[in-house]
Amino acid sequence: MKVEIRKIGIMNVLFSVFPVAVFVIMLVSGILGMFGPDSSFTVSFLMSMIMTAILNTLLFLVYTVVFLGVYNILCGIGIRGIRIVLEDKE
């Protein structure tokens, strides 16, 4: 069975687990930055790492909202959306 995604709800994406997953990934990338050659672990470094993770998460979510808006507009004017082929489980 072929399914076509014609519209993606922006609020459904923003109020799901997606922002939390993005934040965790950004926080892990900040933690990995701690192992750089010139870093020392202090309270200011920890706060900087958390603030950087929050800022990167917000930027990524803004990019996602813009992408979803453009996708919805393009699907609305008649361009074909993403097609997914689903198979029955036997």
GIDA-V610685 format. One record per helix or strand of 2 or more residues. SS is the DSSP state (h for helix, s for strand). FROM is the first residue (numbers start at 0). TO is the last residue. If there is no record, write none. Layout:
SS|FROM|TO ; SS|FROM|TO
//
This chain:
s|1|4 ; h|9|13 ; h|17|32 ; h|42|75 ; s|81|84
//
